[in-house]
Amino acid sequence: MPVRLEALRAGRPVNVPTGSLPGWARAGAPRRKGRFGFATIYPARAVMGPGDTIVWSDVDWARVFLEEIGEA
């Protein structure tokens, strides 16, 4: 079983790319129009928690991870 699914079933928050969520889950995400108004831009990450809660984030999680392990 994937680690994220195990964590979610255990009631722990799970950090995933927003694009990996189904369309119905992204419906509540804050959005903005792209530079020329053609594209819709969603937050980069979604932190899913217990009780079907989703917290949207534009934090660069890869950079945060690299800083935490001392590689940045």
C-alpha positions in Angstrom: 0.0 0.0 0.0 1.4 3.5 -0.8 2.8 5.4 2.1 0.6 8.4 1.5 -2.6 6.3 1.7 -1.4 4.6 4.9 -0.7 8.0 6.4 -4.1 9.3 5.4 -5.9 6.3 6.8 -3.9 6.7 10.1 -5.2 10.3 10.4 -1.9 12.0 9.6 -1.7 14.9 7.1 -0.5 14.1 3.7 1.3 16.6 1.4 0.5 16.0 -2.3 0.8 17.9 -5.6 -2.5 19.7 -6.3 -2.5 18.2 -9.8 -2.7 14.7 -8.4 -6.2 15.4 -6.9 -9.3 14.7 -8.8 -11.2 17.6 -10.4 -14.0 17.6 -7.7 -11.4 18.0 -5.0 -9.7 20.9 -6.8 -13.0 22.7 -7.1 -12.6 24.4 -3.7 -9.0 25.5 -4.3 -8.2 29.2 -4.6 -7.2 30.0 -8.2 -6.0 32.9 -10.2 -5.7 33.7 -13.9 -2.3 33.2 -15.6 -0.3 36.0 -17.1 -2.3 36.4 -20.2 -5.6 35.4 -18.7 -5.9 32.0 -20.5 -4.7 29.6 -17.9 -6.1 29.0 -14.4 -3.3 28.6 -11.8 -3.9 26.5 -8.7 -1.7 26.4 -5.5 1.2 24.0 -6.0 0.5 21.7 -3.0 -2.5 20.3 -1.1 -2.1 19.1 2.5 -4.9 16.7 3.1 -5.9 16.0 6.6 -8.4 13.9 8.6 -12.0 14.7 8.1 -11.6 15.5 4.4 -9.9 18.8 5.1 -7.5 20.3 2.5 -5.1 23.2 3.2 -3.7 24.7 0.0 -0.1 25.9 -0.2 2.3 27.6 -2.6 5.3 26.8 -0.5 8.3 25.3 -2.4 8.3 22.0 -0.5 11.3 20.7 -2.3 13.4 23.7 -1.2 12.1 23.3 2.4 13.1 19.6 2.4 16.6 20.4 1.0 17.1 23.1 3.7 16.0 20.7 6.4 18.5 18.0 5.4 21.3 20.6 4.9 21.6 20.3 1.1 20.5 23.8 0.1 
